[in-house]
Amino acid sequence: MKNSKFVLDKITKLLEQSLISSRDLTNELITILKSKRDEIVLKMKLTSKDEFEVLSHRVENLEKKFEKLNIQKKKKTKRVKKS
């Protein structure tokens, strides 16, 4: 009985340690992959979602201004031709 208890204790300790080490290994791998992802994003000079939204809004505003200027220019050129 004592021998079987001893063996079971050893097996449970081994399993417990392996679970803990596998969790640590998993966490370490995830950390490494995240750092690599961040490194790639930095090299590619990608923007965050917030920055993208701000930039797209600015581009839309500039396009509207450009269209207004084109319309004004067309009106001026028509007036010049008439007179």
ChimeraX commands (.cxc) that place a marker at each C-alpha (Angstrom):
marker #1 position 0.00,0.00,0.00 radius 0.5
marker #1 position 2.79,2.39,0.91 radius 0.5
marker #1 position 4.60,1.64,-2.32 radius 0.5
marker #1 position 1.55,2.31,-4.45 radius 0.5
marker #1 position 0.92,5.56,-2.59 radius 0.5
marker #1 position 4.51,6.59,-3.16 radius 0.5
marker #1 position 4.25,5.83,-6.88 radius 0.5
marker #1 position 0.97,7.69,-7.19 radius 0.5
marker #1 position 2.45,10.73,-5.41 radius 0.5
marker #1 position 5.42,10.72,-7.76 radius 0.5
marker #1 position 3.18,10.42,-10.81 radius 0.5
marker #1 position 0.91,13.24,-9.67 radius 0.5
marker #1 position 3.89,15.51,-8.96 radius 0.5
marker #1 position 5.30,14.75,-12.37 radius 0.5
marker #1 position 1.99,15.50,-14.06 radius 0.5
marker #1 position 1.57,18.69,-12.08 radius 0.5
marker #1 position 5.03,19.91,-13.02 radius 0.5
marker #1 position 4.51,19.04,-16.65 radius 0.5
marker #1 position 1.24,20.97,-16.72 radius 0.5
marker #1 position 2.86,23.99,-15.14 radius 0.5
marker #1 position 5.82,23.86,-17.50 radius 0.5
marker #1 position 3.55,23.43,-20.53 radius 0.5
marker #1 position 1.55,26.49,-19.47 radius 0.5
marker #1 position 4.74,28.45,-19.04 radius 0.5
marker #1 position 5.95,27.28,-22.41 radius 0.5
marker #1 position 2.65,28.26,-24.01 radius 0.5
marker #1 position 2.77,31.70,-22.43 radius 0.5
marker #1 position 6.34,32.18,-23.55 radius 0.5
marker #1 position 5.49,31.17,-27.11 radius 0.5
marker #1 position 2.55,33.55,-27.20 radius 0.5
marker #1 position 4.76,36.36,-25.93 radius 0.5
marker #1 position 7.40,35.65,-28.55 radius 0.5
marker #1 position 4.82,35.54,-31.34 radius 0.5
marker #1 position 3.27,38.81,-30.23 radius 0.5
marker #1 position 6.65,40.52,-30.19 radius 0.5
marker #1 position 7.41,39.21,-33.68 radius 0.5
marker #1 position 4.03,40.45,-34.90 radius 0.5
marker #1 position 4.70,43.88,-33.43 radius 0.5
marker #1 position 8.12,43.92,-35.03 radius 0.5
marker #1 position 6.66,43.11,-38.45 radius 0.5
marker #1 position 3.98,45.76,-38.08 radius 0.5
marker #1 position 6.62,48.31,-37.17 radius 0.5
marker #1 position 8.74,47.38,-40.19 radius 0.5
marker #1 position 5.74,47.64,-42.50 radius 0.5
marker #1 position 4.82,51.02,-40.99 radius 0.5
marker #1 position 1.19,50.04,-40.56 radius 0.5
marker #1 position -1.16,52.31,-38.69 radius 0.5
marker #1 position -3.54,51.51,-35.92 radius 0.5
marker #1 position -7.29,51.49,-36.46 radius 0.5
marker #1 position -7.70,54.87,-34.74 radius 0.5
marker #1 position -5.00,56.46,-36.87 radius 0.5
marker #1 position -6.57,54.98,-39.97 radius 0.5
marker #1 position -9.97,56.44,-39.10 radius 0.5
marker #1 position -8.48,59.89,-38.55 radius 0.5
marker #1 position -6.54,59.73,-41.81 radius 0.5
marker #1 position -9.52,58.54,-43.82 radius 0.5
marker #1 position -11.63,61.36,-42.38 radius 0.5
marker #1 position -8.97,63.88,-43.39 radius 0.5
marker #1 position -8.82,62.44,-46.89 radius 0.5
marker #1 position -12.60,62.70,-47.23 radius 0.5
marker #1 position -12.48,66.34,-46.16 radius 0.5
marker #1 position -9.73,67.08,-48.66 radius 0.5
marker #1 position -11.67,65.37,-51.45 radius 0.5
marker #1 position -14.72,67.51,-50.67 radius 0.5
marker #1 position -12.63,70.68,-50.74 radius 0.5
marker #1 position -11.06,69.59,-53.99 radius 0.5
marker #1 position -14.48,69.01,-55.56 radius 0.5
marker #1 position -15.69,72.43,-54.40 radius 0.5
marker #1 position -12.61,74.07,-55.90 radius 0.5
marker #1 position -13.13,72.24,-59.18 radius 0.5
marker #1 position -16.74,73.37,-59.32 radius 0.5
marker #1 position -15.73,76.97,-58.60 radius 0.5
marker #1 position -13.05,76.81,-61.24 radius 0.5
marker #1 position -15.50,75.51,-63.83 radius 0.5
marker #1 position -17.93,78.31,-63.02 radius 0.5
marker #1 position -15.20,80.93,-63.38 radius 0.5
marker #1 position -14.00,79.57,-66.70 radius 0.5
marker #1 position -17.57,79.56,-68.05 radius 0.5
marker #1 position -18.05,83.17,-67.00 radius 0.5
marker #1 position -14.84,84.21,-68.67 radius 0.5
marker #1 position -15.86,82.57,-71.92 radius 0.5
marker #1 position -19.25,84.29,-71.93 radius 0.5
marker #1 position -17.87,87.77,-71.50 radius 0.5
marker link #1:1,2 radius 0.2
marker link #1:2,3 radius 0.2
marker link #1:3,4 radius 0.2
marker link #1:4,5 radius 0.2
marker link #1:5,6 radius 0.2
marker link #1:6,7 radius 0.2
marker link #1:7,8 radius 0.2
marker link #1:8,9 radius 0.2
marker link #1:9,10 radius 0.2
marker link #1:10,11 radius 0.2
marker link #1:11,12 radius 0.2
marker link #1:12,13 radius 0.2
marker link #1:13,14 radius 0.2
marker link #1:14,15 radius 0.2
marker link #1:15,16 radius 0.2
marker link #1:16,17 radius 0.2
marker link #1:17,18 radius 0.2
marker link #1:18,19 radius 0.2
marker link #1:19,20 radius 0.2
marker link #1:20,21 radius 0.2
marker link #1:21,22 radius 0.2
marker link #1:22,23 radius 0.2
marker link #1:23,24 radius 0.2
marker link #1:24,25 radius 0.2
marker link #1:25,26 radius 0.2
marker link #1:26,27 radius 0.2
marker link #1:27,28 radius 0.2
marker link #1:28,29 radius 0.2
marker link #1:29,30 radius 0.2
marker link #1:30,31 radius 0.2
marker link #1:31,32 radius 0.2
marker link #1:32,33 radius 0.2
marker link #1:33,34 radius 0.2
marker link #1:34,35 radius 0.2
marker link #1:35,36 radius 0.2
marker link #1:36,37 radius 0.2
marker link #1:37,38 radius 0.2
marker link #1:38,39 radius 0.2
marker link #1:39,40 radius 0.2
marker link #1:40,41 radius 0.2
marker link #1:41,42 radius 0.2
marker link #1:42,43 radius 0.2
marker link #1:43,44 radius 0.2
marker link #1:44,45 radius 0.2
marker link #1:45,46 radius 0.2
marker link #1:46,47 radius 0.2
marker link #1:47,48 radius 0.2
marker link #1:48,49 radius 0.2
marker link #1:49,50 radius 0.2
marker link #1:50,51 radius 0.2
marker link #1:51,52 radius 0.2
marker link #1:52,53 radius 0.2
marker link #1:53,54 radius 0.2
marker link #1:54,55 radius 0.2
marker link #1:55,56 radius 0.2
marker link #1:56,57 radius 0.2
marker link #1:57,58 radius 0.2
marker link #1:58,59 radius 0.2
marker link #1:59,60 radius 0.2
marker link #1:60,61 radius 0.2
marker link #1:61,62 radius 0.2
marker link #1:62,63 radius 0.2
marker link #1:63,64 radius 0.2
marker link #1:64,65 radius 0.2
marker link #1:65,66 radius 0.2
marker link #1:66,67 radius 0.2
marker link #1:67,68 radius 0.2
marker link #1:68,69 radius 0.2
marker link #1:69,70 radius 0.2
marker link #1:70,71 radius 0.2
marker link #1:71,72 radius 0.2
marker link #1:72,73 radius 0.2
marker link #1:73,74 radius 0.2
marker link #1:74,75 radius 0.2
marker link #1:75,76 radius 0.2
marker link #1:76,77 radius 0.2
marker link #1:77,78 radius 0.2
marker link #1:78,79 radius 0.2
marker link #1:79,80 radius 0.2
marker link #1:80,81 radius 0.2
marker link #1:81,82 radius 0.2
marker link #1:82,83 radius 0.2
view
